[in-house]
């Protein structure tokens, strides 16, 4: 009954305002911070293909727990993806609370933004739009990784990008992730007063410059990485499904010239 009363009047039976919205904001911030930092780490890992196929293969095996199990096991990837997927859905559900519930609310927010001409409000619109797009694009990618954890590697990933026609989705996902993530981190710093110092106004200007620098950096890195996978995928198209064999193993041949 107390929950019902609180739902109607916005206060508890003790006449105190509910702390639930603040707690939900905290969890939304925490899950958003985790996902943003995870995506940066993820981008650095997948961009290992820019160094070499062997290096990317080594990174893949490390993610499969090769330092724990001989040869690695994709189950480690599945577990990691499942955890990220749960946090991703949780963050999306918490974020939906802030979106307009109908067209009338959208008109009010849009008019308010236009009247104020406030850059941070415009950034919120971009974050809301990219977040909505990510809910669908990110879910597809995460489900594929969850159901096919072994299909990661120089050739397997490239085949997925080119032969499985995932490159259009990855382009859209890259744009949505990098804009949403960097805007989200900027807004977290402003919201919680991180790095405010003695001059919060100047700090906000500096944070905004850092935010755009990070957006450009990760977009350039992301498109360069995607281009590398597309190039490999096109070259490997005739051998679709064949897995990459690292140089060290190719050199280990027996007397008949076959792989040892």
N, C-alpha and C positions, 0 to 999 in steps of 0.2 A: 504493500500500500504506500509506503514512504517513497518508493521509486516512482509510483504513479503520480503522486502529488508533486514530486520534484520535476517530473516531466511536464506537468501543466503550468506550474508557476515559476519554475527556475530556481527554487530554493528548497532546502531540506525542511523536514518537519520541525527542526530546531531554529528555523528562520535564518539559516545561513546559506549563502550562495554556494552552489555546487562547485567542487574543485575538479570535477570530471573533465570539463573542457580544457583546463590547464594541463591536466595529466595527459590527455590525448594529444595536445600540442607538443608536449615533451616527447612522447613516444614517436610522434610524426617526425620531429626534428632528429631524434636519435636514429631512427631507421633511415631517414634521408641521408644523414651524415655517413652512415655505414655504406649505403648503396653508392653514394658519390665517390667515396674513397675506394670502394671495391671496383667501380668502373674504371677509375684511373689505373689501378693495379692491373685490371683485365686488359686494358689497352696496351700497357707496357709489355705484358706477356705475349699477346697475339702479335704485336709489332716485332717480336723476335725474328720473324720471317725476313725482316729487312736486313738482318745480319747474315743469316745463312739458313738453309734448310736443316742442316745438322744441328744448329743451335736451337731452332724451333722444335726439332724432334726431341732434343735433350730437355727443353722446358716442358714439353708434353709428358714425357716419362716421369719427370719430377712431380708434376701434378697428379700423375697416376700412382704416386707413392713408391717409385722405384728404389728410393732410399730405405724403404721399409720392407717391401716385397720384391723379390727377384723379378725383374722385367716389368714391374708395375702392374696395377690392376685398375680398370676403369671404374670400379665401384667407388673409389675415392672421389672421382669426378662427380659421380651421381650424388653422393652424399653432400658435397659442397654445393652443387646446383640446387638440390632440394632445399637446403638451408636458405640460400639466396632467394629462391622462388617464394618461400614462405614470407620472408622479410619484404620482398617486392610486393606481394599481394597485400600484406598488412599495411605497408606504406601507402599503397594506392587507395585502400579502403579509408585510411585516415585522411588522405588528401581530398577525397570526394566530399568531405564535410564542408570544405571551403568553396566548392564550386556552386554557381547559381543553380537553383533547383528548377527554375522555369524561365521562360523568355522574358517575363516582366523583370525579374531580378537581374537578368543579363543586361537589359536595357538600362536599368538604374546604375549598375556598375560601369557600363560603357560610357554613359553620360557623365558620371562622376569623374572617370578617368580623363575624358576629353576636356571637361571644364577645368580640372586642376592642371593638366599638362605635366604631370609628375612622371619622371623617368622610371622610378621604382614601381609605380603602378603599371606602367607599360610592360616592365619586366615580369610582373606577376601574370599578366595576360599571356605572355610568351610561355612562361612556366606552366600555366594551366593548360594551354593548348598542347604543348609538347608532352606533358604528363599524361593527358588523355590519349595521345597517339602511342606513347610508350606502353600503356596498359595492354594494347593489342599487339604491337610489334614485339615488345619484350617478352610477352607470354609465349609467342610462337617460337622465338629463339630459345628460350629457357626450356620449353617442352622438348624441343628437338635435342638439346644437349642432355636433358634428363633421360630421354628414351634411347639415345644413341651416344652414350658417353665414350665409346671406343672410337668414334669417328672424328678424332681430332689428330691433326698432324699436317705436315707440309702438303701431302697429296690429298688426304681425306678432307681437310678443311677447304682446300682449293676446289676439289670436286664438288663440294656442297655449294660453294659460292657460284661456280660457273655452270657445271652440268646439271645441278639440281635447281638452278635459277633462283638462288637466294640473294644474289647481289642487289636487286631492287629493294628488297626488304632491308638489307644491311645499310644501304645508303640512307634510307629514311630513318632507320634506327640510330645510325651514327649522328645524324643531324639532331634528332630529338634528344638523345642522351647527353650530348655535349652542351647543348643550350640549356636543357633542364637542370643538369647537374651543376654547372658553374653558376647559374642564376640561383639555384637552391643554396649553394654554399655561401654565396654573397649575402643572401637574405638571412641565412642562419647567423652570420657574423653580425649583421645589423640588428636582428631581432634579440639576440642574447647578449649583445654588447661586447662581443669578443674584439680585442685589439682597439677598443675605443680610445684609450689613453686620455690625454688632457684636452684633445680637440676632436670630438666625435665627428664633426662636420668634415674636417679634412681627412679623417680616417675613412669616412664613407667614400670620398672621392678617390682615395688611393685604392681602396678595396675594389671599386668599380673598374679601375684601370687594370688591376691584377686579374679580375674576373674576365675581362675581354681578352687579355693576353693569354690566359689559360684556355679560353674557348678557341682562339685561333690556333694555338699550339696543338691541342688535341684533335682539332678538325684536320689540320695539315697532316699530323701523324696518322690519323685514322684513314684518310683518303689515300695516303701513300701506302699504308698497309693493305688496304682493300685492293689497290691497283696491283700490288705484288701477288696477292692471292689470285686475282683474275688472270694475270700473266701466266702463272704456274698452271692454273686450271685449264687455260686454253691449250697450253703445250701438252698437258697430260690428258686431254679429252679422249684421245684414242685408247688410252689405258685406264679408263674410268674404273674405279674400284680397287686398283692395285695400290698397295700401301708402300710408303716410303721406306727404303732400306738405307740406313746411315752409312757414310763412307767407311767408317771403321769396320763394319760388318762385311762390306763388299770386298775389302782387302783380305778378309779371312777366307780364302778359298782353298779347296782341297786339290789333290793332284789332278783331278779330272776337270778342273776349272769351274767347279760348281761351288755354290755357297757352302761353307763349312757348317 
